[in-house]
Amino acid sequence: MGDLLLIFGAALAGALAVGGLGATALRLLRGRSIMTHIWVLIAVTVGSVTAGIVVIAEAMFLSPHDLRVVLTIVAAGAVVSVAVGWLFGRRLATAAVWAAQARERERRLEKGRRDLVAWVSHDLRTPLAGLRAMAEALEDRVVHDPATVADYHRRIRVETDRMTRLVDDLFELSRINAGALRLSPSTVPLGDVVSDAVAATAAIADARRIRLVATASRWPTVRASEPELSRVVANLLLNAVRYTPEDGTVWVSGGNDRDGAWLAVADTCGGIPEADLPRVFDVAFRGERARTPRAADGPVGGLGLAIVRGLVEAHGGQVDAHNIPNGCRFVVRLPAPA
């Protein structure tokens, strides 16, 4: 019994030495990936067994041949341990990363939902209060002259149209997020879509003395659902016009490259803060400039770019934003027809 205790103590000492080194390595590598930690744990386990056997083999004065036999057996077990550890370690690491990404995605979605509710509540409260005040004034005959009555009617129509667009945006966004969007892809000439969007935006741009310039000479043809693609281009143009100062310029261009077709909308808005660039496509994100007043008949913001991203990704494309001198540029990439 005493010999067994001595053997156990010697083996434990060797294993503890390796375990201490492993603990130190894990502390130094705590910022690394999960797979790195798993490799260290496997190495500590195999190393502890090997160290214990070597210590006991030396204490028992085994012959070199017997020691090689023992170490060969240990090496065979180490190979199996490393193989099994690598296989299941990768699965564990993948599951852990997926779970962390899922939690982060859920946190972003929950924050987006809270921001959306707060944003919609804010953007509906003001026009509803104005509509109620004007309706009560008309009902109580507080205003009498035809010019004021006509102006109230015009304001009511403008605010109603603005809230209608907001409700349409909410409905479109809900379809995208719920996966209920059904596309009808066809071969679409991008130039025709851009031409229609520019014509629809021209009145708002003219009111702010903003120049709309279509610079492409040969527009590409894309594989897309035309109504949704028109919504993408219109939202990008409205967003550019909205944030471009008076007497500014908005450029629309397009073309083909080895990755497919692309469409770009650039403006002279002065640029987007670098910290805000990754968030411009988030729901209800409008940055600091959203606090500035906007024209009553201007485009509704906060959801437009989120809808753009959802529709572009539904087409299998990508959209990104980056700054250019004195402005910013949004680029949409779409698959070209086969």
N, C-alpha and C positions, 0 to 999 in steps of 0.2 A: 504493500500500500504506500509505503514511504517512497519507493522508487517511482511509482505512478504520479505521486504528488510533485516530485522533483521534475519529472518529464513534463507534466502539465505546466509547472511554473516556468521552465525554460522555454517551452513553446509559446506560452502566453507573453513572455517578455519579448521574444522575437516578433510576434504578431503585433504587440502594442507599439513597438518601434515603427513598424511599417504603417500601422494605423495613425500614429502621430504625424508622420510625414504626409499621409493622405489628408488628414484633417487640415494641416497647414496649407496644402495645395488647394483644397476646396475653399478655404478662406480667401486665398489669393485670387482664385478664379471665380469668385461669387458673381461677378458681372458678366460671365460668359454664358454660352447657351446651355440648355438643359442637356444636350447630348454630350457636351464636354464634362459635365458633372457625372453623367452616367459612366463615361469612360474612366474617370478617376475612381469611382466607386468599384468598378470591375477590377481595375488594376490593384486597388487596395485589398480587395478580397483575395485575388490570386496571389498577390505578394505576401499577404499575411500567412496563408497556408504554406507557401514556399519557404518563407523565413522560419516558421516553426519547424518544418521538416528538416531544413538545413542545420538549425541549431541542435536539434536532437540527434541528427546523424553525426555531427561533429562530436557531440558529447558521448555518443556510443562507440566512437572510433570505428565507424564503418569503413570498409575497404573502398578505394576509389571506384572499383567496379560496382559494388553494391550502391554507393552513393549515386553513380550515374543512372543505375536502374531506377532508384527512387525518384530522382529528378526527371527522368523520362516519363515516369508515370504521372508525376505532377504536371509536366508539360502537356501531356495528353488531356488531363482534366482541365488545364488552363485553356487549351484550344476550344474545348467544348463550352466552357464557361464564357469565354469571350464571344464565341459565335452566338450563343443563346442570348447573352447580354446585349450584343449589338442588334440582334433581330428585334427583341422585345423592347430594348431601349429606344430604338427608332419609333416604334409604335407609341411608346409612352410619351416621347418628346413631341411627336406629331399631335397626339391627343391633347397634351398640355398646351401647345401653341394654339391649336384650334379652339380650345376652351377659353384661353385668354383673349383670342381675337373675337370670339362670340360674345364674351362679356363686354369687351370694349365696344363692339358693334351695337350691343343692346343699350349700353350707356349713351352712345351717340344718338341712337334712335329715340330714346326716352327724352334726352335733352332737346332733340329736334321737335318732338311732340309738344313739350312744354313751351318752347320758343314759339312754335306755330300757334298754339292757343293764345299765348300772350300777344303775339303780333296781330292775329286776326281780331282779337277783342279790341286792341288799340285802334286798328284801322277801320273797324266798323262803328266804334262808339262815336267818333267825331262826325262822320257824315250822317249817321242816324239822328244825332242831336240837331244838326243843321236842318235836315229834312223835317223833323218834327216842328222845329221853330217856324220854318217857312209855311208848313201846312197849317199850323195854328194861326199864323198871321193872316193867311188867306181865308181861313174859316171864320175868324172873328172880324174880318173886314178891317183889319188894322191898316192895310195898304189899300189905296183906292185908285191911284192913277194908273192908267194902262201900261205905261212904260215899266213901272216897278213890278206890276203883276206879271208882265211878260218876262221880266228878268228873273223873278222867283220861279216861274215855270221852267225857264231854261236851266236854272241851277238845279232844280229838282231832277230834271231829265239827265243832266251831266252826272250828278251824284248817283243816280240810279244806274246809269250805264257803268260807272266805275265799280259799284258794288256787284253788278252783274258779271263784270270781268273777273272780279275777285272770286266770286262763287264758281265761275267756270274754271279758273286756275285751281281752286281747291278740288273740284271734281276730277280734273285731269291728273292732278298729283295723287289723289287717292287711287285712281285706276292704275297708275304706274306702280305705286307702292304695294298694292294688293295683287299685282301680277295679272290684272284683268284687262290689260291693254292688248288689243288684237290688231295687228298690223296687216295691211294688204300690199305687200311689196310689188313694185313694178319698176320698169325702166323709166327714170324720171330725168329730164334735162334740167340740170341745176340752174342754168341761166334763166329759164322761165319762172322758176320758183323765186329766184332773187329779184327778178323784174317785178313780179306781183308784190313782193314784200316791200320793195323800195317805193312803189307807187302808193301802197297803203300807209307808209310811214311819212311820205313826203309832206303832208299837211302839218303834222306835228313838228317836223324838222324846219319847215318854212316859218312857222310861227316863232321859232327860236333862232332863226337865221343860221341854221346849221346846214352845211353842204353835204349831200349824200353823193358819193362817188363810187361807181362800179368800175373797177379797174381791169377786170379779166377780159381778154379778147376772145378766148375760146373756153367756154364753160364746160366742165366735164359732165358726163352722164353717170348717174348713180343708181344703185338698186335700193329703193326706199319706198315707204308709204307716203304718197304725196301730201295728204292733209297734215300728218305729223311733221314731215319735213318743212312744210310751210310754217308751221307753228314754231319750229326751231329757229328758222331764219328771222321770222317776225319778232320773236322774243329777243334775239340778239341785237337786232336793229333798234328796237324800242329801248333796250337797256343802254346801248351806246348813245342814243339821242338824249336819253334822260340825264346821263351824267356828264355829257359834253357841254362846256360853257357856250354861251351865245357866240356866234361868229366862228364856231369850231367846224371841224370836218370829220365825217365818218366815211371810212373806206370799206368796200366790200370786194373781196377778190376770191378767186378759186382756181383750181387746177388739178392736175394728176401728178403723182409720183409713184415710186415703186411700191408704196404701202397702200395705194388706192387713191380715192378722190379726197380733196380737202376744200374747205370753205373757211375764210377768215374774215372777221369783222374787227376793224381797228378804229380807234377814236383818239381824240385829243383831250381826254378827261383829266390829264395830269398824272395818271398812274394810280395804282392800287398799292397800299402799304404791303410790304413783303410778308408781314405776319398774317395778313388777311387773304392772300392769294389762295392758300389751300382751302379756304372756307367760303369762297365766293359762290360755290354751287350748293352750299348747304341751305336747307329750308329756312326761309324768313331771315337769312343773314343779309344785311344791307350796309354794315360798317358804320363809321361815324357820320358819313355824309347823308345817311338816311334821316338824320335829325333835321336837315335843312328843309325848308318849305318846298313844295312842288306844285306845279300848276294843277288846277282842278281837273283839267281835261287831259292831263299827262298820263303816261302808262302806269299801271299798277306794278309796284316792285315787290321784292321779297320772295316771290315764288317763281318768277320767270326763268331764272338761271337753273333752279332746281328742276323745273320741268324740262329745260333744254338737256340737262345731263341725263335725266331719265329716258327721254325719247331717243337721244343719240345712242345710249347704251342698249336700248331695246332693239335698235337697228344693227347691233354688233359693232358700233363705232366708238370713238373716244372724243372727248372735248377737254380742252385745257385753256388756261389763261396765263398770260405773262405780260410783263411791262415792256413798253417800247419807249423811245424818247418822247416825252411830253404826253404819254397816253398809255393805253393798254390794248392788247390784241387777243381775241378769242378765236381759237382754231378748232374746227370740227373736222374729224376724219371719218369717212364713210367707205364701206366696201364698194368697189366698182363692179359693174355688171360682169358676169362670167363671159 
